[in-house]
Amino acid sequence: MKIGQGYDRHRLAPDRDLILGGVKIDYHLGLDGHSDADVLLHAITDALLGAIGQGDIGELFPDTDPQYKGADSAKLLSVVVEKVRSAGYQIANIDCTIFAQKPKLVPHKPQIKSRVAQLLGINENFVNIKAKTGESRGAVGREEVIDAAATVLLT
């Protein structure tokens, strides 16, 4: 068995789509980044890379490389899922937390869970998505950023 953890943070910005876990969420702000800035998929990608000891998302898909400008994080994740499989592992389960003051994510959690399961090629029963606010404190609470964390078990 292998365990990996990942974490990511992106600033909220106008004129950007808000994409979390591969799901576009209707909101007046989106996440700023070189790619589509899907903070949850970035955390999952880092967790998988960490579990197999192959660095992090910034090493594999550097923001200095123009080919990743505006990249779909789901496509980047698919490359890493294939690396996990090529290394001889299967994803047993994943536990994720999204930290966002707004928008409220409870209505979106089932769709995010389904999409993450699909992207990882695992049953939804092995995916957990949690949402937490910043309790109006810190960068999350001031609606400046959205953070995400993920822990994955590989067998």
C-alpha positions as CSV (number, residue, x, y, z in Angstrom):
1,M,0.0,0.0,0.0
2,K,1.0,3.6,-0.6
3,I,-0.5,6.8,0.8
4,G,-0.2,10.2,-0.7
5,Q,-1.4,13.6,0.3
6,G,-1.9,16.7,-1.8
7,Y,-2.8,20.4,-1.2
8,D,-3.4,23.3,-3.4
9,R,-4.6,27.0,-3.3
10,H,-5.7,29.4,-6.0
11,R,-6.8,33.0,-5.8
12,L,-10.4,33.9,-6.6
13,A,-10.6,36.3,-9.6
14,P,-13.2,37.9,-11.8
15,D,-13.6,36.8,-15.5
16,R,-12.6,33.2,-14.7
17,D,-14.7,30.0,-14.6
18,L,-15.0,28.3,-11.2
19,I,-14.1,24.6,-11.8
20,L,-13.9,22.3,-8.8
21,G,-13.3,18.6,-9.3
22,G,-13.9,18.9,-13.0
23,V,-17.3,20.5,-12.4
24,K,-18.1,24.0,-13.6
25,I,-19.9,25.9,-10.8
26,D,-22.0,29.0,-11.5
27,Y,-20.4,31.8,-9.5
28,H,-19.3,35.3,-10.2
29,L,-15.6,34.5,-9.4
30,G,-13.4,31.8,-10.7
31,L,-9.9,30.6,-9.8
32,D,-6.8,32.2,-11.2
33,G,-4.0,30.1,-12.5
34,H,-1.9,29.0,-15.5
35,S,-4.3,26.1,-16.2
36,D,-8.0,26.1,-15.5
37,A,-6.9,26.3,-11.8
38,D,-9.1,23.4,-10.6
39,V,-7.7,23.4,-7.1
40,L,-9.3,20.1,-6.2
41,L,-8.0,18.2,-9.2
42,H,-4.5,19.7,-8.5
43,A,-4.6,18.5,-4.9
44,I,-5.7,15.0,-6.1
45,T,-2.9,15.0,-8.8
46,D,-0.3,15.9,-6.1
47,A,-1.6,13.2,-3.8
48,L,-1.3,10.5,-6.5
49,L,2.2,11.7,-7.5
50,G,3.2,11.7,-3.9
51,A,2.0,8.2,-3.3
52,I,4.1,6.9,-6.2
53,G,7.1,9.1,-5.3
54,Q,7.1,11.1,-8.6
55,G,7.2,14.7,-7.4
56,D,4.4,17.2,-7.8
57,I,2.1,18.8,-10.4
58,G,4.4,21.8,-10.9
59,E,7.3,19.5,-11.8
60,L,5.3,17.4,-14.3
61,F,3.3,20.3,-15.8
62,P,5.3,23.5,-15.1
63,D,3.5,26.9,-15.3
64,T,6.5,28.1,-17.4
65,D,5.5,25.8,-20.2
66,P,3.1,27.5,-22.6
67,Q,1.5,24.2,-23.6
68,Y,-0.2,24.1,-20.2
69,K,-1.7,27.6,-20.5
70,G,-5.4,27.1,-19.9
71,A,-5.0,23.4,-19.6
72,D,-7.9,21.2,-18.6
73,S,-6.8,19.8,-15.2
74,A,-8.9,16.6,-15.9
75,K,-6.5,15.9,-18.8
76,L,-3.5,16.5,-16.6
77,L,-4.9,14.2,-13.9
78,S,-5.5,11.4,-16.5
79,V,-1.8,11.4,-17.3
80,V,-1.0,10.9,-13.6
81,V,-3.7,8.2,-13.2
82,E,-2.0,6.3,-16.0
83,K,1.4,6.8,-14.2
84,V,-0.2,5.2,-11.1
85,R,-1.5,2.2,-13.1
86,S,1.9,1.9,-14.9
87,A,3.6,1.7,-11.6
88,G,1.4,-1.3,-10.7
89,Y,-1.0,0.4,-8.3
90,Q,-4.8,0.8,-8.1
91,I,-6.6,3.7,-6.3
92,A,-8.3,2.1,-3.3
93,N,-9.9,5.3,-2.0
94,I,-9.6,9.1,-1.8
95,D,-10.7,11.6,0.8
96,C,-10.9,15.3,-0.2
97,T,-11.7,18.6,1.4
98,I,-12.5,21.8,-0.3
99,F,-12.1,25.0,1.8
100,A,-14.3,27.8,0.4
101,Q,-16.3,30.5,2.2
102,K,-18.5,30.9,-0.9
103,P,-20.1,29.5,-2.9
104,K,-21.8,27.0,-0.8
105,L,-20.7,23.6,-2.1
106,V,-23.1,21.2,-0.5
107,P,-25.4,21.2,-3.5
108,H,-22.4,20.5,-5.8
109,K,-20.8,17.7,-3.8
110,P,-22.7,14.8,-5.4
111,Q,-21.7,16.0,-8.9
112,I,-18.1,16.6,-7.9
113,K,-17.9,13.1,-6.3
114,S,-19.3,11.5,-9.4
115,R,-16.8,13.4,-11.7
116,V,-13.8,12.6,-9.5
117,A,-14.7,8.9,-9.4
118,Q,-15.1,8.9,-13.2
119,L,-11.7,10.6,-13.6
120,L,-10.0,8.2,-11.3
121,G,-11.8,5.1,-12.7
122,I,-13.1,4.0,-9.3
123,N,-16.5,3.5,-7.7
124,E,-18.1,6.5,-6.1
125,N,-18.2,4.6,-2.8
126,F,-14.4,5.1,-2.6
127,V,-14.5,8.9,-3.1
128,N,-15.3,11.3,-0.3
129,I,-15.7,15.0,-0.8
130,K,-16.0,17.4,2.1
131,A,-16.5,21.1,2.1
132,K,-15.5,23.5,4.8
133,T,-15.7,27.3,5.2
134,G,-13.1,29.6,6.6
135,E,-15.5,30.7,9.3
136,S,-15.1,34.3,7.9
137,R,-11.4,34.1,8.9
138,G,-8.1,34.1,7.0
139,A,-7.8,34.1,3.2
140,V,-10.5,31.5,2.7
141,G,-12.9,33.3,5.0
142,R,-12.3,36.6,3.3
143,E,-13.1,34.9,-0.1
144,E,-9.7,35.6,-1.4
145,V,-8.8,31.9,-2.2
146,I,-10.1,28.4,-2.3
147,D,-7.9,25.6,-0.9
148,A,-8.2,21.9,-1.4
149,A,-6.6,18.9,0.2
150,A,-6.6,15.2,-0.8
151,T,-5.4,12.0,0.7
152,V,-5.2,8.8,-1.4
153,L,-4.6,5.2,-0.7
154,L,-3.1,3.0,-3.4
155,T,-3.0,-0.8,-3.3
